[in-house]
Amino acid sequence: MYYACEEHIELALDIVVDETEHPPIVDKIEQNEKLSTTCSFCKNEPIYTIK
C-alpha cells in the first residue's frame, strides 16, 4: 500500500498498475482519520491510500 499527497497521486497510481497489472484501489483519507505517516514519495501529509 502507498500513501500519496495531491502532488504524487499519479505516480503512486502508475507504480501500483506496473506492479499488479490491475486497476488500483484508491481511498481518500478522511479528516478524522489523520495518520502519523507521510506520503510515500515525500514528507507531505497523505491524502490518499492506494492499494
ROVO-865486 format. One record per atom (N, C-alpha, C): residue number from 1; residue in three letters; atom name; x, y, z. Coordinates in steps of 0.02 Angstrom, whole numbers, padded with zeros to 5 digits. Layout:
ROVO-865486
<node k="NUM" r="ALA" a="CA" u="X" v="Y" w="Z"/>
...
end
This chain:
ROVO-865486
<node k="1" r="MET" a="N" u="00042" v="-00059" w="00000"/>
<node k="1" r="MET" a="CA" u="00000" v="00000" w="00000"/>
<node k="1" r="MET" a="C" u="00045" v="00062" w="00000"/>
<node k="2" r="TYR" a="N" u="00023" v="00112" w="-00037"/>
<node k="2" r="TYR" a="CA" u="00058" v="00175" w="-00040"/>
<node k="2" r="TYR" a="C" u="00013" v="00230" w="-00012"/>
<node k="3" r="TYR" a="N" u="00045" v="00281" w="00015"/>
<node k="3" r="TYR" a="CA" u="00011" v="00341" w="00038"/>
<node k="3" r="TYR" a="C" u="00034" v="00397" w="-00009"/>
<node k="4" r="ALA" a="N" u="-00013" v="00439" w="-00031"/>
<node k="4" r="ALA" a="CA" u="00005" v="00491" w="-00079"/>
<node k="4" r="ALA" a="C" u="-00027" v="00557" w="-00062"/>
<node k="5" r="CYS" a="N" u="00013" v="00610" w="-00072"/>
<node k="5" r="CYS" a="CA" u="-00014" v="00678" w="-00067"/>
<node k="5" r="CYS" a="C" u="-00043" v="00695" w="-00136"/>
<node k="6" r="GLU" a="N" u="-00072" v="00754" w="-00140"/>
<node k="6" r="GLU" a="CA" u="-00103" v="00776" w="-00204"/>
<node k="6" r="GLU" a="C" u="-00051" v="00777" w="-00260"/>
<node k="7" r="GLU" a="N" u="00010" v="00796" w="-00245"/>
<node k="7" r="GLU" a="CA" u="00063" v="00802" w="-00295"/>
<node k="7" r="GLU" a="C" u="00085" v="00734" w="-00323"/>
<node k="8" r="HIS" a="N" u="00082" v="00681" w="-00283"/>
<node k="8" r="HIS" a="CA" u="00110" v="00616" w="-00303"/>
<node k="8" r="HIS" a="C" u="00058" v="00562" w="-00317"/>
<node k="9" r="ILE" a="N" u="-00006" v="00579" w="-00321"/>
<node k="9" r="ILE" a="CA" u="-00057" v="00528" w="-00332"/>
<node k="9" r="ILE" a="C" u="-00047" v="00492" w="-00399"/>
<node k="10" r="GLU" a="N" u="-00031" v="00529" w="-00452"/>
<node k="10" r="GLU" a="CA" u="-00022" v="00497" w="-00517"/>
<node k="10" r="GLU" a="C" u="00038" v="00450" w="-00517"/>
<node k="11" r="LEU" a="N" u="00091" v="00468" w="-00484"/>
<node k="11" r="LEU" a="CA" u="00150" v="00425" w="-00479"/>
<node k="11" r="LEU" a="C" u="00132" v="00360" w="-00443"/>
<node k="12" r="ALA" a="N" u="00096" v="00366" w="-00388"/>
<node k="12" r="ALA" a="CA" u="00075" v="00307" w="-00350"/>
<node k="12" r="ALA" a="C" u="00030" v="00262" w="-00392"/>
<node k="13" r="LEU" a="N" u="-00016" v="00291" w="-00428"/>
<node k="13" r="LEU" a="CA" u="-00060" v="00251" w="-00471"/>
<node k="13" r="LEU" a="C" u="-00020" v="00213" w="-00524"/>
<node k="14" r="ASP" a="N" u="00027" v="00247" w="-00556"/>
<node k="14" r="ASP" a="CA" u="00069" v="00215" w="-00607"/>
<node k="14" r="ASP" a="C" u="00109" v="00157" w="-00577"/>
<node k="15" r="ILE" a="N" u="00137" v="00166" w="-00518"/>
<node k="15" r="ILE" a="CA" u="00177" v="00114" w="-00486"/>
<node k="15" r="ILE" a="C" u="00134" v="00053" w="-00470"/>
<node k="16" r="VAL" a="N" u="00076" v="00064" w="-00442"/>
<node k="16" r="VAL" a="CA" u="00032" v="00008" w="-00424"/>
<node k="16" r="VAL" a="C" u="00010" v="-00030" w="-00486"/>
<node k="17" r="VAL" a="N" u="-00007" v="00005" w="-00539"/>
<node k="17" r="VAL" a="CA" u="-00027" v="-00029" w="-00601"/>
<node k="17" r="VAL" a="C" u="00031" v="-00069" w="-00629"/>
<node k="18" r="ASP" a="N" u="00091" v="-00040" w="-00628"/>
<node k="18" r="ASP" a="CA" u="00151" v="-00076" w="-00652"/>
<node k="18" r="ASP" a="C" u="00165" v="-00139" w="-00610"/>
<node k="19" r="GLU" a="N" u="00155" v="-00134" w="-00545"/>
<node k="19" r="GLU" a="CA" u="00170" v="-00190" w="-00500"/>
<node k="19" r="GLU" a="C" u="00117" v="-00245" w="-00504"/>
<node k="20" r="THR" a="N" u="00054" v="-00226" w="-00507"/>
<node k="20" r="THR" a="CA" u="00000" v="-00276" w="-00501"/>
<node k="20" r="THR" a="C" u="-00034" v="-00292" w="-00567"/>
<node k="21" r="GLU" a="N" u="-00028" v="-00249" w="-00617"/>
<node k="21" r="GLU" a="CA" u="-00062" v="-00255" w="-00681"/>
<node k="21" r="GLU" a="C" u="-00138" v="-00257" w="-00673"/>
<node k="22" r="HIS" a="N" u="-00162" v="-00226" w="-00619"/>
<node k="22" r="HIS" a="CA" u="-00234" v="-00220" w="-00606"/>
<node k="22" r="HIS" a="C" u="-00249" v="-00147" w="-00588"/>
<node k="23" r="PRO" a="N" u="-00311" v="-00127" w="-00597"/>
<node k="23" r="PRO" a="CA" u="-00328" v="-00058" w="-00575"/>
<node k="23" r="PRO" a="C" u="-00319" v="-00051" w="-00500"/>
<node k="24" r="PRO" a="N" u="-00290" v="00004" w="-00478"/>
<node k="24" r="PRO" a="CA" u="-00279" v="00014" w="-00407"/>
<node k="24" r="PRO" a="C" u="-00344" v="00033" w="-00371"/>
<node k="25" r="ILE" a="N" u="-00344" v="00021" w="-00306"/>
<node k="25" r="ILE" a="CA" u="-00399" v="00042" w="-00263"/>
<node k="25" r="ILE" a="C" u="-00375" v="00105" w="-00227"/>
<node k="26" r="VAL" a="N" u="-00411" v="00159" w="-00238"/>
<node k="26" r="VAL" a="CA" u="-00392" v="00224" w="-00209"/>
<node k="26" r="VAL" a="C" u="-00445" v="00244" w="-00159"/>
<node k="27" r="ASP" a="N" u="-00422" v="00259" w="-00099"/>
<node k="27" r="ASP" a="CA" u="-00467" v="00284" w="-00046"/>
<node k="27" r="ASP" a="C" u="-00441" v="00351" w="-00022"/>
<node k="28" r="LYS" a="N" u="-00488" v="00397" w="-00014"/>
<node k="28" r="LYS" a="CA" u="-00470" v="00463" w="00013"/>
<node k="28" r="LYS" a="C" u="-00469" v="00458" w="00089"/>
<node k="29" r="ILE" a="N" u="-00417" v="00485" w="00120"/>
<node k="29" r="ILE" a="CA" u="-00411" v="00484" w="00192"/>
<node k="29" r="ILE" a="C" u="-00456" v="00540" w="00219"/>
<node k="30" r="GLU" a="N" u="-00501" v="00522" w="00263"/>
<node k="30" r="GLU" a="CA" u="-00548" v="00570" w="00292"/>
<node k="30" r="GLU" a="C" u="-00512" v="00615" w="00343"/>
<node k="31" r="GLN" a="N" u="-00541" v="00673" w="00354"/>
<node k="31" r="GLN" a="CA" u="-00512" v="00721" w="00402"/>
<node k="31" r="GLN" a="C" u="-00503" v="00691" w="00471"/>
<node k="32" r="ASN" a="N" u="-00551" v="00649" w="00493"/>
<node k="32" r="ASN" a="CA" u="-00547" v="00620" w="00560"/>
<node k="32" r="ASN" a="C" u="-00502" v="00559" w="00563"/>
<node k="33" r="GLU" a="N" u="-00471" v="00539" w="00507"/>
<node k="33" r="GLU" a="CA" u="-00426" v="00482" w="00504"/>
<node k="33" r="GLU" a="C" u="-00353" v="00502" w="00499"/>
<node k="34" r="LYS" a="N" u="-00335" v="00560" w="00520"/>
<node k="34" r="LYS" a="CA" u="-00267" v="00584" w="00511"/>
<node k="34" r="LYS" a="C" u="-00216" v="00532" w="00533"/>
<node k="35" r="LEU" a="N" u="-00168" v="00519" w="00489"/>
<node k="35" r="LEU" a="CA" u="-00118" v="00468" w="00501"/>
<node k="35" r="LEU" a="C" u="-00052" v="00499" w="00525"/>
<node k="36" r="SER" a="N" u="-00013" v="00458" w="00558"/>
<node k="36" r="SER" a="CA" u="00053" v="00482" w="00580"/>
<node k="36" r="SER" a="C" u="00105" v="00472" w="00525"/>
<node k="37" r="THR" a="N" u="00087" v="00440" w="00471"/>
<node k="37" r="THR" a="CA" u="00133" v="00427" w="00416"/>
<node k="37" r="THR" a="C" u="00133" v="00485" w="00366"/>
<node k="38" r="THR" a="N" u="00182" v="00486" w="00322"/>
<node k="38" r="THR" a="CA" u="00186" v="00538" w="00271"/>
<node k="38" r="THR" a="C" u="00176" v="00506" w="00202"/>
<node k="39" r="CYS" a="N" u="00173" v="00548" w="00152"/>
<node k="39" r="CYS" a="CA" u="00169" v="00525" w="00083"/>
<node k="39" r="CYS" a="C" u="00227" v="00477" w="00070"/>
<node k="40" r="SER" a="N" u="00215" v="00425" w="00031"/>
<node k="40" r="SER" a="CA" u="00268" v="00376" w="00016"/>
<node k="40" r="SER" a="C" u="00324" v="00405" w="-00027"/>
<node k="41" r="PHE" a="N" u="00314" v="00465" w="-00055"/>
<node k="41" r="PHE" a="CA" u="00362" v="00493" w="-00102"/>
<node k="41" r="PHE" a="C" u="00392" v="00560" w="-00079"/>
<node k="42" r="CYS" a="N" u="00365" v="00587" w="-00024"/>
<node k="42" r="CYS" a="CA" u="00392" v="00650" w="00003"/>
<node k="42" r="CYS" a="C" u="00371" v="00653" w="00077"/>
<node k="43" r="LYS" a="N" u="00380" v="00709" w="00108"/>
<node k="43" r="LYS" a="CA" u="00364" v="00716" w="00179"/>
<node k="43" r="LYS" a="C" u="00297" v="00751" w="00191"/>
<node k="44" r="ASN" a="N" u="00258" v="00761" w="00138"/>
<node k="44" r="ASN" a="CA" u="00193" v="00794" w="00146"/>
<node k="44" r="ASN" a="C" u="00142" v="00747" w="00177"/>
<node k="45" r="GLU" a="N" u="00089" v="00775" w="00202"/>
<node k="45" r="GLU" a="CA" u="00034" v="00736" w="00231"/>
<node k="45" r="GLU" a="C" u="-00003" v="00699" w="00175"/>
<node k="46" r="PRO" a="N" u="-00016" v="00634" w="00184"/>
<node k="46" r="PRO" a="CA" u="-00051" v="00597" w="00131"/>
<node k="46" r="PRO" a="C" u="-00125" v="00615" w="00129"/>
<node k="47" r="ILE" a="N" u="-00153" v="00612" w="00069"/>
<node k="47" r="ILE" a="CA" u="-00224" v="00625" w="00058"/>
<node k="47" r="ILE" a="C" u="-00258" v="00560" w="00036"/>
<node k="48" r="TYR" a="N" u="-00220" v="00515" w="00005"/>
<node k="48" r="TYR" a="CA" u="-00248" v="00453" w="-00023"/>
<node k="48" r="TYR" a="C" u="-00208" v="00392" w="-00001"/>
<node k="49" r="THR" a="N" u="-00242" v="00335" w="00004"/>
<node k="49" r="THR" a="CA" u="-00209" v="00270" w="00009"/>
<node k="49" r="THR" a="C" u="-00222" v="00235" w="-00057"/>
<node k="50" r="ILE" a="N" u="-00171" v="00202" w="-00083"/>
<node k="50" r="ILE" a="CA" u="-00176" v="00167" w="-00147"/>
<node k="50" r="ILE" a="C" u="-00154" v="00096" w="-00136"/>
<node k="51" r="LYS" a="N" u="-00198" v="00049" w="-00154"/>
<node k="51" r="LYS" a="CA" u="-00183" v="-00023" w="-00145"/>
<node k="51" r="LYS" a="C" u="-00183" v="-00057" w="-00213"/>
end
